Amino acid sequence: MTDYEEVWERFESERRLEFGGHRDPDWQGGHALSASLMVPVDVSRFRERLAPVRDDLRTLPYVSLHPDHFMHITLLLLGFLVPEPGSGNEVSSERLREIEERSREALEDFPSFSVELANLNAFPGAAFIEAHDDGKLEELRDFLCDRCGLQRPRGPSHLTLAYFQAPDGTTAPEDLVSTIGRYRQWPVGELEVDRVELTLLDVQSEFPTPETLTEVRLDPG
């Protein structure tokens, strides 16, 4: 069983929702800016294939769809930007500059690659499209963690389509579970991963445009 199959089996059996995404006050903890390394996604290329999925999700309770400008694949959450970090989920400007320099050096020879976006799936806090690439995104994650001294996150890489905005422990409506089930085998399209961006996100805003601090190009080969 793949990681994605395990995620779906768990969601389908437990049918439990939680308040997902950056607007969760428990996750924010009073912070304003979150830094991450991400792969940008131009969803205009996939709009036709995503349209029926989005249209069906839009009609359901607890679903907060991502707008096009907010679509991306998160590689690593680096932490909340603060002047003087006091916990493991905070990061300083100096540390971000160090990660930027190390990322640029590390990815200079990392080859670009293709990802097949396909199949709707769900965590308790979000609906997402799976990313199938023979492990290349995970390899990229591991490479960045090793070179930049970062902790590897849990869970498979994915393209989030929507957050579920429900009190933790809310039972997922049958319509939501069955709708996701209908799109479990749904090809979306091929994404070329040719760069990684270091970004800041205003977690106080609903769907802010991520601020790109730097863009690191992968080796085109």
Order of alpha helices (4+ residues) and beta strands (2+ residues): alpha-beta-alpha-beta-alpha-beta-beta-beta-alpha-beta-beta-alpha-beta-beta-alpha-beta-beta-beta
